Amino acid sequence: MQSTLILTLGLLFSTLSVSAADLRSEYKRPATIPFPDDNPYQAEKAALGKMLFFDPRVSANQNISCATCHNPSFGWEQALPRAVGAKNTELGRHNPTILNVAWGEQYFWDGRASSLEEQALGPIQSDVEMNMPLDLLIERIQSIKGYQPYFQRVFSDGEISAENIAKAIATFERTVVSGPAPFDHWVEGDEDAISPSAKRGFEIFNGKGNCAACHSGWNFTDNQFHDIGLVTDDLGRFLIDPSSEKNRYAFKTPSLRNITQRAPFMHNGSVPTLDAVLVHYLTGGIPRSSRSDEMRPVPFTADELADLKAFLLTLQGDDQPMSLPSLPL
């Protein structure tokens, strides 16, 4: 009887161990960056895209670049609640990060762009953002002689066109990947890479907290749209797809990678700190018909909140400093 009990307990602990290992494996970093067949990776194309990304001449008044709103020093966001456009006016939403966008599916908070190439041209054309019509953009880039050899080497047609500008910027953006974090080292088997508190936080993240229902996979996002019960008048995804009530006030799940650099949080920058984010999920947000079925009040203890935060802090990658490109003349 005793030997049977010992054997049963041994099998139980073995099963639990395998399950924990399987759970960790779901967060394993990919080995390569995906690039679409119609816009494959090329080093010179990425270099050209980087120049265009950091070049303020792609805006009408030559005063802001893509990097103005997607600053590498702030997790490729902007350290303001809401974006500021070319006319020095506050826009309606916070800047989403471009970290790990190579693994995205739909782009912008509301998913209105179906490809990164389409997304790349959106802010440039927007009259409240960079305010640069595409015909004027092409004309300006064509007038910069230093750009011409790059387009000739990178693209078979050699043209400075909207399509090629978008392909170059999108290629660079796909290379913006968060560096390996302590959490990744733990996933790879280094048990000392994160603290016991962070390990408990990982269990809460995947269990009681139900965070992984939306923040799933190595990039901690399901790339879907959810109403998480925030105070907002912005209809979000519903403006793009009104076919479901669940799209009302719904926004794309952001990645949690390098989260410590990316305050303030949420689509409207309304939550100033990571602690305040955790409190929001503790309360469950505003109960309404559109609120995600995954959202509910969770009675976290103070220790559980501390453990959950400790886990989130392990997602900060060891990113290399981003060097600024020399812009063509």
Secondary structure, DSSP 8 states (H G I E B T S, - for coil): -HHHHHHHHHHHHHHHHHHHHHHHHTT---SS----TTS---HHHHHHHHHHHH-GGGSTTS---HHHHSBGGGTTB-SSSS-B-TTS-B-SS-----TTGGG-SSBSTT--BSSHHHHHHHHHH-TTTT---HHHHHHHHHH-GGGHHHHHHHSTT----HHHHHHHHHHHHHT------HHHHHHTT-TTSS-HHHHHHHHHHHTTT-GGGTS-TTTT--S-EEB--------BGGGT-TT-GGGTTBEE----TTGGG--SBSTTS-B-SHHHHHHHHHHT----TTB-TT-------HHHHHHHHHHHHTT--------------
